[in-house]
């Protein structure tokens, strides 16, 4: 019969674990400092989601909200300010005026949140709308006026705070 590779010790903790993930999680559990899983990740993700790749996905038919939410989800795993800066630095392709303005606003908003330099492409003339882009439902307009981040408002995009996160 197979020998047990995992033995229990102490208060249900695992020792002699067989996979790297199990060893990392056990070490995190044993550490009393502020070590996080992020500390064990490589310094750079292999294929990080960038705003340029996000624009490509939108051009291929993925909805703007879905593609932006995927980008923001992936951004949570950024390793530091340099990693975040790289993900917003490359100029995305032009898709349509609303998408271009939205991606420019998203880049500026992320840069402001992380105290990074705003990418030059995000403030180009084509990254601003000439008419206000309101939420679909008029009942949300007042909320959007109050909650829209500055980078979006200055481009004429009004959206609720929940549009920049996924539950």
C-alpha positions as CSV (number, residue, x, y, z in Angstrom):
1,X,0.0,0.0,0.0
2,X,1.1,3.6,-0.5
3,X,2.8,5.3,2.3
4,X,1.2,8.5,3.5
5,X,3.3,11.5,2.2
6,X,1.5,13.8,4.6
7,X,1.5,13.4,8.3
8,X,-0.5,15.4,10.8
9,X,1.2,17.1,13.7
10,X,0.3,19.7,16.3
11,X,-3.1,21.3,15.7
12,X,-3.9,19.7,12.4
13,X,-0.9,21.3,10.6
14,X,0.6,19.4,7.7
15,X,4.3,18.4,7.6
16,X,6.3,16.6,4.9
17,X,4.0,18.0,2.1
18,X,4.5,16.8,-1.4
19,X,3.6,19.8,-3.5
20,X,5.2,23.3,-3.6
21,X,1.8,24.9,-3.0
22,X,1.2,22.9,0.1
23,X,4.6,23.8,1.5
24,X,4.1,27.5,0.7
25,X,0.7,27.5,2.4
26,X,2.1,25.6,5.4
27,X,5.0,28.1,5.7
28,X,2.5,31.0,5.6
29,X,0.4,29.4,8.3
30,X,3.5,28.9,10.5
31,X,4.9,32.4,9.9
32,X,4.0,34.9,12.5
33,X,5.1,37.9,10.5
34,X,3.2,39.6,7.7
35,X,4.3,37.2,5.0
36,X,1.7,37.0,2.1
37,X,1.3,34.6,-0.7
38,X,2.4,37.5,-3.0
39,X,5.9,37.2,-1.4
40,X,6.4,33.7,-3.0
41,X,5.4,34.7,-6.5
42,X,8.0,35.4,-9.2
43,X,8.9,39.1,-9.6
44,X,7.1,39.3,-13.0
45,X,4.0,37.4,-14.2
46,X,4.6,35.3,-17.3
47,X,1.7,36.8,-19.3
48,X,0.3,39.8,-17.4
49,X,-2.9,41.4,-18.7
50,X,-2.1,44.8,-20.1
51,X,-4.4,47.6,-21.3
52,X,-3.1,46.9,-24.8
53,X,-4.2,43.3,-24.6
54,X,-7.5,44.5,-23.1
55,X,-8.1,46.7,-26.2
56,X,-7.3,43.7,-28.4
57,X,-9.9,41.6,-26.6
58,X,-12.5,44.4,-27.0
59,X,-11.7,44.7,-30.7
60,X,-12.2,40.9,-31.0
61,X,-15.7,41.2,-29.5
62,X,-15.4,40.9,-25.8
63,X,-17.6,43.4,-24.0
64,X,-15.8,46.5,-22.6
65,X,-17.1,45.9,-19.0
66,X,-15.9,42.3,-19.1
67,X,-12.5,43.0,-20.5
68,X,-11.9,45.9,-18.1
69,X,-13.0,43.7,-15.1
70,X,-10.6,41.0,-16.2
71,X,-7.8,43.5,-16.5
72,X,-8.6,44.9,-13.0
73,X,-8.8,41.4,-11.6
74,X,-5.3,40.5,-13.0
75,X,-3.9,43.8,-11.8
76,X,-4.6,42.8,-8.2
77,X,-1.7,40.3,-8.6
78,X,0.8,42.9,-9.8
79,X,4.1,42.6,-8.0
80,X,4.7,46.2,-7.4
81,X,4.6,49.7,-8.9
82,X,7.0,48.8,-11.7
83,X,4.8,45.9,-12.7
84,X,1.7,48.1,-12.7
85,X,3.4,50.8,-14.7
86,X,4.4,48.2,-17.3
87,X,0.8,47.0,-17.6
88,X,-0.5,50.5,-18.5
89,X,2.5,51.9,-20.4
90,X,1.9,50.5,-23.8
91,X,-0.6,52.4,-26.0
92,X,-3.7,50.4,-26.7
93,X,-5.0,50.2,-30.3
94,X,-7.8,52.5,-31.2
95,X,-11.2,50.7,-31.1
96,X,-13.9,53.3,-30.9
97,X,-14.2,56.7,-29.2
98,X,-15.9,55.4,-26.1
99,X,-13.5,52.5,-25.6
100,X,-10.5,54.7,-26.3
101,X,-11.7,57.3,-23.7
102,X,-12.5,54.5,-21.2
103,X,-9.1,52.9,-21.5
104,X,-7.4,56.3,-21.2
105,X,-9.4,57.1,-18.1
106,X,-8.6,53.7,-16.6
107,X,-4.9,54.1,-17.2
108,X,-4.9,57.6,-15.6
109,X,-7.0,56.4,-12.7
110,X,-4.7,53.5,-11.9
111,X,-1.7,55.7,-12.2
112,X,-3.2,58.2,-9.7
113,X,-4.1,55.4,-7.3
114,X,-0.6,54.0,-7.3
115,X,1.2,57.4,-7.5
116,X,2.7,56.6,-10.9
117,X,3.3,58.8,-13.9
118,X,0.3,59.0,-16.2
119,X,1.1,57.3,-19.5
120,X,1.4,59.9,-22.3
121,X,-1.0,58.1,-24.6
122,X,-3.8,58.3,-22.1
123,X,-4.1,62.1,-22.4
124,X,-4.1,62.3,-26.2
125,X,-6.9,64.2,-27.8
126,X,-8.7,61.1,-29.0
127,X,-9.0,59.8,-25.4
128,X,-11.7,62.3,-24.5
129,X,-15.3,62.3,-25.4
130,X,-17.1,65.3,-26.9
131,X,-20.5,64.3,-25.3
132,X,-21.1,62.9,-21.8
133,X,-21.5,59.1,-21.7
134,X,-24.2,58.5,-19.1
135,X,-25.1,55.2,-17.5
136,X,-27.9,53.4,-19.3
137,X,-30.5,53.9,-16.6
138,X,-31.4,57.5,-15.7
139,X,-32.0,56.5,-12.1
140,X,-28.2,56.0,-11.8
141,X,-27.2,59.4,-13.2
142,X,-27.0,61.2,-9.9
143,X,-25.0,58.4,-8.3
144,X,-22.7,58.4,-11.3
145,X,-22.1,62.1,-11.1
146,X,-21.0,61.7,-7.4
147,X,-19.1,58.4,-7.7
148,X,-17.2,58.8,-11.0
149,X,-13.4,58.9,-10.4
150,X,-11.9,62.2,-11.7
151,X,-10.0,60.6,-14.6
152,X,-13.4,59.4,-16.0
153,X,-15.3,62.6,-15.3
154,X,-12.8,64.7,-17.1
155,X,-13.2,62.5,-20.2
156,X,-17.0,62.8,-20.0
157,X,-17.6,59.2,-18.7
158,X,-19.9,59.0,-15.8
159,X,-20.1,55.6,-14.0
160,X,-20.8,54.2,-10.6
161,X,-18.0,53.2,-8.2
162,X,-19.0,49.5,-8.7
163,X,-18.0,49.6,-12.4
164,X,-14.3,49.4,-11.4
165,X,-14.6,46.3,-9.4
166,X,-16.1,42.8,-9.7
167,X,-17.9,41.2,-6.8
